[in-house]
Amino acid sequence: MAWECGAIAGSLRPGLVHPITVTEELTKEAVIALKAGKVIAVPTDTLYGFACDACSLGAVNRIYEIKGHQYTSPLAICVADVQDIGKLAVTDHLPHCLLDNLLPGPVTVVLNRGNLSILEKSLNPGLNSIGVRVPDSDFIWSIVRVSGSALALTSANLSGKPSSVDIKDFEKLWEHCAYVYDGGVLLSGRAGSTVVDLTSIGKYKILRPGSAAVETMEVLQRHSLVEDRIAT
C-alpha cells in the first residue's frame, strides 16, 4: 500500500517515529492520517495501541490485518469525553455520574449500542454491544477531540502475543503504521484496561480484571450495582 512506511536495513524511514510532545502540529498530523484511513500507533494510559477512524471500514480492516486478528474479534472504541459515550451506546439505565467516576481512566465499559448509535453497522458485526474507552492520556485525548470522531482502538501487538509497553515491543509491525508515536516505556504494566460489562440494569460483570479491577469495583458498588456472577 502506497501510504505505508517501511523498514530499511533495520532502521526506519525518517518521519515515521515521533517522540510524544502534545502540540497542535503533531495532533494535526495524526488526525490527517486517521482521516485518510490510515492506522497509527499511540501510547495510552495502559498500553500502546493501534488506532484508526472507527467509521472507516477500510481502516478497521487494516487493523485486523496488522494484528492477524479474526474479523469476528471485537474492537473497542475511544472517545474524547464521557458525554460522547451516549452517542455510541445506551447509557440512560446507568446510575447518575457512574461513568464520570469511572472515566477517564484505564477502564473499558461495555454497553449496548441501541438503535440510535452513530457507529457504523459494519463495526464488530453481529454484536449488539460495544466497548468504550476514555483514556487518561493527553496525546490520544487531543487526537480524538480534534478528529471529532470515535477511534477504533486495540493493543499494538500480534493477536495472542504479549501487550506492548514500549514501541520496541511491536517493532516488526511499525511498517504497517502511518506513524508510531513514542511515549517511552509505559509504567502501567501489561494488564491493559479493566473491562466491565454494564449492559444489564443494576448489575456489572468484570470481563477482564486488567489494571484497575479493585478501584473499578469500588466505584460500581458505591453506585449500588451488584456483581453478576452467572456464567454466560
N, C-alpha and C positions, 0 to 999 in steps of 0.2 A: 504493500500500500504506500502510496506516494508520501503520505503525511508522516510516516513513521521515521524516527531517528534510530540509527543502528549503531552497534559496537564495532570498533575498528581496532584490531590488534590489541584487544584487552582494555582499550580506553574508549571513551565516548566522544561523539562529535560535539564540538563546542556548542553550548547553549542548551543542552538537554537537562543537565542537573543544575538546580539553583539552590543556594543556601536560603533559608527562610528569613525574609525581612518583610514584615507586613506593610507593604507600600501600595499605593494606588496603581503604580505601573505593573508590579508583579501580579496583583489581583486581576487587573485588566487582561494581562497576558493569559492567565489561566482561564478566565471567562471566555475569551475569544476562542481558545482551544476547545472548550466544552461546547460552545455554540456551533462549532464546526463538526461536532460529532466525534471528537477525539477523547481519549482516555488519559487522565493524569494520575500521578501517584502523589499522595499528600500525607503528612502526619496528622493524626487526630489526637484526642485526649487519651486514647488507649493504644492503638496500633497504627502502623502505616496502612493506608488503604488505597485501592483503585477507585476513582470517581469518574462519573460521566453524567451527561444530561439524562435524567430519568424518563424524559419524554421523547428520546431518540432511540428508536428500536435498533438502529444500526449500531449505535454506541454501546447499548446494553449487550448486544450480541458479541461485540468485540471484547467486553469484559469476560464473558463466558469463555471465549476462545483463548484469551490470555491465561486464564486460570485453569483451563482444562476442566471446567465445571460442566455438569449436566445442565441442560437448559431448563430442567424442572426444579433446580435448586433456587430457592427464593433469594432475592437481593433486598437489602434494607434501603430505606430512603433517608436522606439527610436534608433537613430544612434549617433555616436561619433562626427562627423564633418559635416558641411554644405555640403562639397564636396561629401559626401556619398549619399546625397539625390538623385542625378542623377542616381544612380544605382538602385533605387527603383521606381522612378516616373519620369514623363515628366516635365522638368524644362526649356527647351530651349525657351519657349514662355514668360518667365518672364523677367522683366527689369534687366539689369546688376546690380549686387550687392544687389538686393532686399532681397534675403534670408540671405545674410551676415549681413544685417541691422536689420533683424527680429530675428535672431538666433545666438548663443544660447540664450535661454530665455523662458519665460512662454507662448509660442505660439505653437499651433499645426497647421501646414499648410496642407491643403487637396489638393492633386494633383492627376491627372490621372496616373495610373500605366504604361500604354503603353506596347507594345509587348516585350520590352527588359528588363522589371523589373526582378530582381533576386528573388523576393518574390515567395513563394510557391503559386500555384493557389488555394490551399485549404484554404488559409488565407482570411477571410472575403469574402466567396463565394458569387458570384452574384454582387459584387461591382467592378466597373472599377476604383474607386478612392481609395486613401489611405491617412490617416492622419499620418504625420511625425513630431516627436519632436527631438530637440537637447537641452536637459535640461542644464541649467546653474548650474550644481551641480557636484562637484569634484568626489564624490564617484561613482555615476552612470556613469559619463563620463569615469572614469577609467575602470569600468567593461565592458562597451561596447567596448572601444578601445582594451582592452586585448582579449576579446572574438572574435573579428574580425567578428562579425555577428550582424545583426539587432535584437533588442529585441522587443517583443510584450509587451506593457505597458498599464496598466489600473489602475484606482484608487483602493486602498485597502479597499474595503467595500463590503457589500452585495448589490446587484443590487437594486436601489431605496432608499437606506439608505444614510445618510449624509456622505460626504467625510471625510477622516481621516487626521488630522494634528498631531496626537500623536499615537504611537503604541498601546496605551491602547484603542483607539477608535475602533480597529478591533481585540481586544484580542481573541475573540471567533474563529477567523479564523487563529490564529497563527499555530495551529496544522497541518494545511494543507500546510505549507511552509517548505522548507528545512532549511532556515534561515530567521530571521527577523532582519534587521539592524536598530538600534535605533539612529536616528539623533536628538533626543529631540523633543520638541514641535516646529513645523514649524510656522513661523510668517506671512505667506503669506495669511492666511485666507482659507476659504473652497471653493472659487470660481473656482479653477482649472485653467488650461491654457485657453487662448483665442483661439478659433477655427475659422480659416478663410479659406474659400474656394477660391482657386486660380486656379481652373481648366479652367476658361474662359480667353481668351486673353483680356488684358486691363481692367479687372473687378475683383472685390473682393466681397465676401459676408461673413459677420460675422455670423457664425452658433451658436456660444456661446460666449457671452461677456467675461466671465472669468475674470482674474485678471489684464489684460493688454490691454483692448479694446481701450482706448484712445490713448495710445502710439503706438499700432499696426496700427490704422487707420491713425495716423500722418505719419508713415513710408510709408504706402501704397499710401497715397495721394502725398507725396513728389516724389514718383516714377510714378506719373501721372495715377495711377489706379483709377477708379471710382467705387462707390458702386453700386452693382446690387441689386435693391430693388424689383425686380419681384419675387413674391411668387412662390414657387415650390410645 
